[in-house]
Amino acid sequence: MILIAIITLFVIALRWFGTQEESGGDADVLAIGVSVISFELYAASLGGFGYLPGGPAQTSQFLAFITIMWVALVPFALRHSRR
């Protein structure tokens, strides 16, 4: 869990500086949020947070469904939120 927290902070820092304009300014907080949630889904799919009561197989199936929904819906939601 500590390693996941450290990597999450690293992702936040990289995206913070990576999404700022060249002259400074605000970072793209929405892009940072998407990156963090995507990483947490990845870590969870590897068992980084433990397993659901049904065991590894049920956890894998559940997280596969959540990931598919995330990948399908986030671009749609981001496109509409940036208008």
Number of C-alpha atoms within 10 A of each C-alpha: 10 7 9 15 11 11 15 17 13 13 16 18 12 12 19 16 15 13 16 14 11 8 6 9 10 11 15 15 14 12 14 19 14 15 16 19 13 15 16 18 19 15 14 17 21 15 14 14 13 13 16 13 8 8 10 15 11 13 19 17 12 13 17 15 11 14 16 10 11 15 11 11 11 12 12 10 10 13 9 9 9 7 5
